[in-house]
Amino acid sequence: MYHNHGQLDGIKQATRDDPRVTRVGRILRRTSLDELPQLFNVVQGDMSLVGPRPHAPSTRAGGRLFSDVVASYAARHKVKPGITGWAQVCGWRGETDTEDKLVKRLEHDLHYIENWSIWFDFYILFRTVGSVLLPKNAF
């Protein structure tokens, strides 16, 4: 994104054809190359390869803070955030502009937390390869 289009509060997620995104940024996002620096966070132990995707605290869905939309939103913070997750490989990657999209993403995140296993992580990583090669909601 352009450096002078940043937001300090009330962060707006990137949307399709967002004027804040540069041409290079679109390529990096579409190919998920912008996620590679997060591997440093994984090595440091601050993130996992698989887990619920992190969100900025002031992000909104349907004009309301995520935590105001779903009372159980904080439950996703019981585990480390991940570079990829069950919600992402199931098609809930990208913009959460409606409350329904947030609810669906949260349902998938909670399903992952409640049903975690090493095999589930491997399955998600395997499906992530397909999501990266055939992106649908990355912008």
KAJOWO-V407924 format. One record per pair of residues at least 24 apart in sequence whose ideal C-beta (glycine too) atoms are under 7 Angstrom apart, sorted by the first residue. I is the first residue (numbers start at 1). J is the second residue. If there is no record, write none. Layout:
i=I j=J
i=I j=J
This chain:
i=1 j=25
i=9 j=58
i=10 j=58
i=10 j=60
i=11 j=56
i=11 j=58
i=11 j=59
i=13 j=59
i=13 j=95
i=13 j=96
i=14 j=139
i=15 j=95
i=15 j=139
i=16 j=139
i=18 j=139
i=26 j=139
i=29 j=138
i=29 j=139
i=30 j=135
i=30 j=138
i=32 j=132
i=32 j=138
i=35 j=83
i=38 j=83
i=42 j=83
i=47 j=80
i=47 j=81
i=47 j=82
i=47 j=83
i=48 j=80
i=48 j=82
i=49 j=82
i=49 j=83
i=49 j=84
i=49 j=125
i=50 j=82
i=50 j=84
i=50 j=85
i=50 j=121
i=50 j=124
i=50 j=125
i=51 j=79
i=51 j=80
i=51 j=81
i=51 j=82
i=51 j=85
i=52 j=76
i=52 j=79
i=52 j=81
i=52 j=82
i=52 j=85
i=52 j=109
i=52 j=112
i=53 j=81
i=53 j=82
i=53 j=85
i=53 j=88
i=54 j=81
i=61 j=96
i=61 j=97
i=61 j=98
i=61 j=99
i=61 j=101
i=61 j=102
i=62 j=98
i=62 j=99
i=64 j=99
i=66 j=102
i=69 j=99
i=69 j=102
i=70 j=102
i=70 j=103
i=70 j=106
i=73 j=106
i=75 j=110
i=76 j=106
i=76 j=109
i=76 j=110
i=76 j=113
i=78 j=113
i=79 j=113
i=84 j=124
i=84 j=125
i=84 j=128
i=85 j=109
i=85 j=112
i=85 j=124
i=86 j=111
i=86 j=112
i=86 j=124
i=88 j=131
i=89 j=124
i=89 j=127
i=89 j=128
i=89 j=131
i=91 j=136
i=93 j=137
i=93 j=138
i=94 j=137
i=94 j=138
i=94 j=139
